[in-house]
Amino acid sequence: MSIRHSVAVDLGASSGRVMLARFDTASRDLQLTEIHRFTNALIRDGQFDCWDVDALESEIRFGLQKACEQGVAIDSIGIDTWGVDVVLLDVQGQRVGPAVAYRDSRTDGIMQQACESLGRDEIYRRTGIQFLPFNTLYQLRALTQQQPNLVDSVAHALLIPDYLCYRLTGVMNWEYTNATTTQLVNINTDNWDDTLLEWAGVPARWFGKPSHPGSVVGHWVCAQGNHIPVVSVATHDTASAVIAAPLEGKDAAYLSSGTWSLMGFESKTPYAHADALAANITNEGGAEGRYRVLKNIMGLWLLQRVTKEHNITDLSALIERARQLPACRCVINPNDDRFINPPNMSLQIQAACRESNQPVPQTAAELARTIFDSLALLYADVLHELARLRGKPFTRLHIVGGGSQNHFLNQLCADACGLPVSAGPIEASTLGNIGCQLMALDEISDVDDFRRVIQQTSSLTTFTPNQHSEIARVAAQFQQTHQTKELCA
């Protein structure tokens, strides 16, 4: 019997975790043990909202060392995080300036500048990436416009997971799945687009050629002196989550549910034509050359902010109170830019309802119900957009990630989308991270093989749609209105 032990570092916008995986190569049993969990949050550094990458690195090193003290030989390490954010380094490899976060307001108005200067069609033709105001393309343009004195000091720009791998190994790498989130990678060449870099005002020498996941980039030396391989996994957390989504056939869609919700499907070819642009669909890189054809949805970030503002510590009780309230009393557009990082989320939701002449939610439960209903309706709308794009309906939706624990939202999603929903695994990003490591170690043949392991070892919950629920009725009404608008256009 052969046992492999791998460590996944999985960072999200609100928390991070170091997980130890035990894989039995004979039985193909995969078990996770949480070694270290820590919080992550925006900090204010001067005039910017930033990530405390020094604190994150310290927590990661602590967790890795703790994993090495579990009495087992560690075969590999991998890191995944969110996308788009970069860390700037000088020629000596030292950080230049703070690690500014995507929710910072410095990019306000920059995306509009890009569309006016380069043309929305042209940017999309080059990248196939969804237009979001915080994409790296606009972050770098903001940097060169607002901090030109910093630019001359920069020799390299690394995305967050590549930076953390560099800090562990001393080796620089630009991993493909995360690189594609920047809206700077040309969809035809899988390399950085010179025209877009020039518009952003940054030299191409800041970036190395993107590399596909699944290779050892360097080694981390633990306190015991062991040199442990660090694998460049699918470093974008959604790319890792999709690897661990036990998709059933070609007609299954996925929803990676957490701080962000990302809904999409896998494709061997990108969807970058006019209809995809009109729907603002993104074609992010995935493992094995697969594209993640998806759409970003402002997910449970809204709920996280509301619970913090109302000092809610018992989330389950809040969800139950929300469940007992009438459905669809008030609905917002969760993807409205006003919800990216407002000073007060509760007040912003109330303002949106007031401006649209709806009842204004007052209590934390009413705000939560508004968020849940609005997300479920948006999920249904995006799912229909994706189905129209591919010319074929979906038969099942797989919800993975931390949000898959919210059974009430899962049921609302099933009702609104009119599809059976499979929920789980919860630690999808961590598992996908581990899957990439096991592929690099030649213990798993490919993504489909790893999904069979997930199906064997994970407990999934099924939610059957109730077509007679109020949210199903409202979703059908919304969809009919949307189709009518299309026919009349």
C-alpha positions in Angstrom: 0.0 0.0 0.0 1.3 3.4 -1.0 0.2 6.6 0.8 0.8 10.1 -0.5 0.6 13.3 1.7 0.1 16.7 0.1 -0.6 20.1 1.6 -3.0 22.6 0.1 -2.8 26.3 1.0 -6.2 27.7 0.0 -6.7 31.5 0.4 -10.0 33.3 0.1 -11.0 36.9 0.6 -12.2 36.3 4.1 -10.1 33.3 5.3 -7.2 31.0 4.6 -6.6 27.4 5.4 -3.7 24.9 5.3 -5.0 21.4 4.7 -3.2 18.1 4.8 -4.4 15.4 2.3 -3.9 11.7 2.7 -4.3 9.7 -0.5 -4.3 5.9 -0.6 -3.2 5.0 -4.1 -4.6 1.5 -3.8 -8.1 2.2 -2.5 -8.1 5.8 -3.9 -9.4 7.0 -0.6 -8.8 10.8 -0.1 -9.0 12.4 3.3 -8.5 16.0 4.4 -7.3 17.2 7.7 -7.4 20.9 8.6 -4.0 21.9 10.0 -4.4 25.7 10.3 -7.1 28.2 9.6 -6.8 32.0 9.8 -8.7 35.1 8.8 -8.0 37.4 5.9 -9.4 40.8 5.4 -8.6 44.1 3.7 -6.4 46.6 5.5 -5.9 50.3 4.9 -2.4 51.2 3.8 -2.1 54.9 3.2 -4.8 55.7 0.6 -5.5 52.2 -0.6 -7.4 49.1 0.5 -4.8 46.3 0.5 -4.0 42.7 1.4 -1.6 42.1 4.3 0.6 39.7 2.3 3.3 39.6 5.0 0.7 38.4 7.5 -0.6 35.8 5.0 2.9 34.6 4.3 3.5 34.2 8.0 0.3 32.2 8.5 1.2 30.0 5.6 4.6 29.2 6.9 3.2 28.5 10.3 0.7 26.1 8.8 3.2 24.4 6.6 5.6 23.8 9.5 2.7 22.5 11.6 1.9 20.1 8.8 5.5 18.9 8.8 5.1 18.0 12.4 2.3 15.6 11.9 4.6 12.6 11.7 4.2 12.0 8.0 6.4 12.7 5.0 5.0 15.6 2.9 5.2 14.8 -0.8 4.2 18.2 -2.2 2.7 21.7 -1.5 0.3 23.8 -3.6 -1.2 27.3 -3.2 -4.4 28.7 -4.7 -6.0 32.1 -4.1 -8.4 34.6 -5.7 -7.5 36.2 -9.1 -6.6 39.6 -10.6 -4.4 41.1 -7.8 -0.7 41.5 -8.3 2.4 42.1 -6.1 5.1 44.3 -7.6 8.8 43.5 -7.1 12.0 45.3 -7.8 15.1 43.9 -9.5 16.2 42.3 -6.2 12.9 40.6 -5.8 11.7 42.8 -3.0 8.2 44.1 -2.8 7.5 47.6 -4.2 4.5 49.4 -2.7 1.5 47.7 -1.0 -0.5 44.8 -2.4 -3.5 46.8 -3.5 -6.7 44.8 -3.5 -9.3 44.6 -6.3 -12.0 46.2 -4.2 -10.0 49.4 -3.9 -11.6 52.4 -5.6 -8.5 53.4 -7.6 -9.9 51.7 -10.7 -13.1 53.8 -10.7 -13.8 54.9 -14.3 -10.7 53.1 -15.8 -12.7 50.4 -17.5 -14.7 53.1 -19.3 -11.4 54.7 -20.5 -10.3 51.3 -21.9 -13.5 50.8 -23.8 -13.4 54.3 -25.2 -9.7 54.1 -26.2 -9.4 50.5 -27.4 -13.0 49.5 -28.0 -15.0 47.0 -26.0 -15.2 44.6 -29.0 -11.4 44.7 -29.5 -10.6 44.0 -25.9 -13.0 41.1 -25.8 -11.7 39.7 -29.2 -8.2 39.7 -27.7 -9.0 38.2 -24.3 -12.5 36.7 -24.2 -12.6 37.9 -20.6 -15.6 39.4 -18.7 -15.5 43.2 -18.2 -15.1 43.8 -14.5 -14.0 47.2 -13.2 -11.2 45.7 -11.0 -9.5 43.4 -13.7 -5.7 43.7 -13.6 -5.7 45.6 -16.9 -7.5 48.5 -15.2 -5.5 48.1 -11.9 -2.2 48.5 -13.8 -3.6 51.5 -15.8 -4.6 53.1 -12.5 -1.1 52.4 -11.1 0.7 54.1 -14.0 -1.7 57.0 -13.9 -1.8 57.6 -10.2 1.6 56.4 -9.0 4.0 57.0 -12.0 6.9 57.4 -9.6 6.5 53.7 -8.5 6.7 52.3 -12.0 10.4 52.8 -12.6 11.2 50.7 -9.5 9.3 47.7 -10.7 11.0 44.7 -12.4 8.4 42.0 -12.0 4.6 41.7 -11.4 3.4 38.5 -9.8 -0.2 37.4 -9.1 -0.9 36.7 -5.4 -0.4 32.9 -5.5 2.7 33.1 -7.7 4.1 35.7 -5.2 3.5 33.4 -2.3 5.1 30.5 -4.1 8.1 32.8 -4.9 8.4 33.6 -1.2 8.6 29.9 -0.4 10.9 28.8 -3.3 12.7 31.8 -4.6 11.4 30.9 -8.1 9.1 33.2 -10.1 6.2 31.7 -12.1 3.2 33.0 -13.9 0.5 30.3 -13.7 -2.0 30.2 -16.6 -5.4 29.9 -14.9 -4.8 32.9 -12.7 -3.1 34.8 -15.4 -6.2 34.7 -17.6 -8.2 36.5 -15.0 -6.2 39.6 -15.6 -7.8 40.5 -19.0 -4.2 40.8 -20.2 -3.7 37.3 -21.8 -4.4 36.9 -25.5 -6.9 34.1 -25.9 -5.3 33.0 -29.2 -1.7 32.8 -28.0 -2.1 32.1 -24.3 0.6 34.8 -23.8 0.4 38.4 -22.6 -1.1 40.8 -25.1 1.4 43.5 -26.1 -1.4 46.0 -27.1 -3.1 45.7 -23.8 0.1 46.0 -21.8 1.0 49.0 -23.8 -2.3 50.7 -23.0 -1.9 49.8 -19.3 1.5 51.5 -19.5 3.6 48.6 -18.2 6.5 46.9 -20.0 6.1 43.2 -21.1 9.3 42.4 -19.2 7.3 42.5 -15.9 5.8 39.2 -16.9 7.1 35.8 -17.8 5.3 33.4 -20.2 2.2 31.9 -18.5 2.8 28.2 -17.6 0.0 25.6 -17.4 -0.7 24.0 -14.0 0.8 20.7 -12.9 4.6 21.2 -12.7 7.0 21.5 -9.8 8.3 25.1 -9.7 10.7 24.8 -6.7 11.1 23.5 -3.2 10.3 24.8 0.3 12.7 23.8 3.1 11.0 23.0 6.4 12.6 23.4 9.8 13.6 19.8 9.7 15.6 20.5 6.6 13.4 18.5 4.2 13.1 20.0 0.7 9.4 19.7 -0.3 8.3 20.2 -3.9 6.0 23.1 -4.5 3.6 22.4 -7.4 2.1 25.1 -9.5 -1.5 24.0 -9.2 -4.5 25.6 -10.8 -3.7 28.7 -8.7 -7.0 30.5 -9.3 -9.3 29.1 -6.6 -12.2 28.8 -8.9 -10.1 26.8 -11.4 -9.2 24.5 -8.5 -12.8 24.3 -7.4 -14.0 23.3 -10.9 -11.4 20.5 -11.0 -13.1 19.1 -7.9 -16.6 19.6 -9.1 -18.0 16.1 -9.8 -19.7 17.2 -13.0 -22.0 14.5 -14.5 -21.7 14.6 -18.3 -21.4 17.5 -20.7 -24.7 19.0 -19.8 -23.8 19.8 -16.2 -23.1 23.4 -15.0 -21.2 24.4 -11.9 -21.6 27.1 -9.3 -18.6 27.8 -7.1 -20.2 29.5 -4.1 -18.4 31.6 -1.6 -17.5 35.3 -1.2 -18.0 35.3 -5.0 -20.4 33.0 -6.9 -19.0 31.8 -10.3 -21.4 30.0 -12.6 -20.4 28.3 -15.8 -19.5 25.2 -17.7 -16.4 23.5 -19.2 -15.6 23.8 -22.8 -12.7 22.7 -25.0 -13.2 25.8 -27.1 -13.8 29.4 -25.9 -17.0 31.4 -26.5 -15.7 34.8 -27.5 -18.2 35.9 -30.2 -20.7 38.8 -30.1 -23.4 37.0 -28.1 -20.9 36.1 -25.4 -19.7 39.7 -25.3 -23.3 40.9 -25.0 -23.8 38.6 -22.1 -20.4 39.6 -20.6 -19.3 36.0 -20.4 -15.7 35.2 -19.4 -13.4 32.4 -20.8 -10.9 31.8 -18.0 -8.2 29.2 -18.3 -8.7 25.8 -16.7 -6.7 22.6 -16.3 -5.8 20.5 -19.4 -6.5 23.3 -21.8 -10.2 23.4 -20.9 -11.9 26.8 -20.7 -14.1 27.9 -17.8 -16.9 29.6 -19.6 -18.5 31.4 -16.7 -19.9 34.6 -15.2 -18.9 36.3 -12.0 -21.7 36.9 -9.6 -21.4 39.0 -6.4 -22.0 36.1 -4.1 -22.0 35.8 -0.3 -19.9 38.9 0.1 -23.1 40.8 0.6 -24.2 38.5 3.4 -20.7 38.6 5.0 -20.8 42.4 5.2 -24.4 42.4 6.5 -23.6 39.9 9.3 -20.6 41.9 10.3 -22.5 45.1 10.4 -25.3 43.6 12.5 -22.9 41.7 14.8 -24.4 38.3 13.8 -22.5 35.4 15.2 -25.1 32.6 14.7 -25.4 32.3 10.9 -27.6 29.3 11.0 -30.2 31.1 13.1 -30.1 34.1 10.8 -30.7 31.8 7.8 -33.7 30.2 9.6 -35.2 33.5 10.4 -34.8 34.6 6.7 -36.4 31.3 5.5 -39.6 32.1 7.5 -40.0 35.4 5.7 -42.1 35.9 2.5 -40.2 35.3 -0.7 -39.2 38.0 -3.2 -40.7 40.9 -1.1 -37.7 43.0 -2.4 -35.1 42.1 -4.9 -31.8 43.8 -5.9 -29.2 43.3 -8.6 -26.2 41.7 -6.6 -23.9 42.5 -9.5 -24.5 46.3 -9.3 -21.1 48.0 -8.8 -22.5 49.8 -5.8 -22.1 46.5 -3.8 -18.4 46.0 -4.6 -17.1 47.7 -1.4 -19.6 50.2 0.0 -18.9 51.8 3.4 -22.1 50.1 4.7 -23.6 47.2 2.8 -26.9 47.2 4.7 -27.5 50.9 3.9 -26.6 50.3 0.3 -29.1 47.5 0.0 -31.8 49.6 1.6 -31.0 52.5 -0.7 -31.3 50.2 -3.8 -34.7 49.0 -2.6 -35.9 52.5 -1.8 -34.8 53.8 -5.2 -36.7 51.0 -7.0 -39.9 51.7 -5.0 -39.8 48.4 -3.2 -40.3 47.7 0.5 -37.1 48.5 2.4 -35.6 45.6 4.4 -34.9 46.7 8.0 -33.8 43.7 10.1 -30.8 41.5 9.5 -33.1 38.6 8.5 -35.0 40.8 6.0 -31.7 41.9 4.5 -30.5 38.3 4.3 -33.8 37.2 2.7 -33.3 40.0 0.1 -29.8 38.7 -0.6 -30.8 35.1 -0.9 -33.8 35.7 -3.2 -31.7 38.1 -5.3 -28.9 35.7 -5.7 -31.1 32.8 -6.6 -32.9 34.8 -9.3 -29.6 36.0 -10.7 -28.3 32.4 -10.7 -31.3 31.5 -12.8 -30.8 34.4 -15.2 -27.1 33.5 -15.7 -27.9 29.8 -16.2 -30.3 30.7 -18.9 -27.8 33.0 -20.5 -25.2 30.2 -20.5 -27.7 27.7 -22.0 -28.6 30.1 -24.8 -24.9 30.6 -25.4 -24.2 26.9 -25.9 -27.5 26.3 -27.6 -28.5 23.5 -25.3 -30.1 23.4 -21.8 -28.4 22.1 -18.7 -29.6 19.0 -16.9 -28.0 19.5 -13.4 -26.2 22.2 -11.4 -23.3 21.3 -9.1 -22.8 23.8 -6.2 -19.3 23.5 -4.7 -17.4 25.5 -2.1 -18.3 27.0 1.3 -21.7 28.3 0.1 -22.8 24.8 -0.7 -23.5 24.4 3.1 -26.3 26.9 2.9 -29.2 24.5 2.3 -31.8 27.2 2.1 -30.0 29.1 -0.7 -29.4 25.8 -2.5 -33.1 25.0 -2.5 -33.9 28.5 -3.7 -31.4 28.0 -6.5 -32.9 24.7 -7.5 -36.4 26.3 -7.5 -35.4 29.3 -9.5 -33.3 27.4 -12.0 -35.7 24.6 -12.3 -32.9 22.0 -12.1 -31.8 19.4 -9.6 -28.9 20.7 -7.6 -26.0 18.6 -6.2 -24.2 20.4 -3.3 -20.7 19.6 -2.3 -17.9 19.1 -1.8 -17.4 22.1 0.6 -13.6 22.3 0.4 -13.7 22.2 -3.5 -10.8 24.6 -4.0 -8.6 22.7 -1.6 -9.5 19.4 -3.2 -8.8 20.7 -6.7 -5.5 22.0 -5.4 -4.7 18.5 -4.1 -5.9 16.9 -7.4 -3.3 19.0 -9.3 -0.6 17.9 -7.0 -1.5 14.2 -7.3 -1.5 14.6 -11.1 2.0 16.1 -10.9 3.0 13.2 -8.7 1.6 10.8 -11.4 -0.9 9.3 -8.9 -4.0 10.6 -10.8 -4.1 10.4 -14.6 -6.3 13.5 -15.4 -9.2 15.7 -14.2 -11.9 13.2 -15.1 -10.0 10.5 -13.1 -9.8 12.9 -10.1 -13.5 13.6 -10.3 -14.2 9.9 -9.9 -12.1 10.0 -6.7 -14.3 13.0 -5.5 -17.5 11.1 -6.3 -16.2 8.1 -4.4 -15.1 10.0 -1.3 -17.4 13.0 -1.0 -20.9 13.2 0.5 -23.2 15.1 -1.9 -26.7 16.5 -1.1 -29.4 16.7 -3.8 -32.0 19.5 -3.9 -35.1 18.8 -6.1 -36.7 21.9 -7.6 -40.2 22.9 -6.4 -41.8 24.4 -9.5 -44.7 25.7 -7.4 -42.6 27.9 -5.1 -42.9 31.6 -5.1 -39.3 32.1 -6.3 -39.9 29.6 -9.1 -42.9 31.7 -10.2 -40.9 35.0 -10.1 -37.9 33.4 -11.9 -40.2 32.2 -14.7 -41.8 35.7 -14.9 -38.3 37.3 -15.1 -37.2 34.8 -17.8 -40.3 35.5 -19.9 -39.7 39.2 -19.6 -36.1 38.8 -20.6 -37.0 36.6 -23.7 -39.7 39.1 -24.7 -37.1 41.9 -24.6 -34.8 39.8 -26.8 -37.6 39.2 -29.3 -38.5 42.9 -29.4 -34.9 44.0 -29.7 
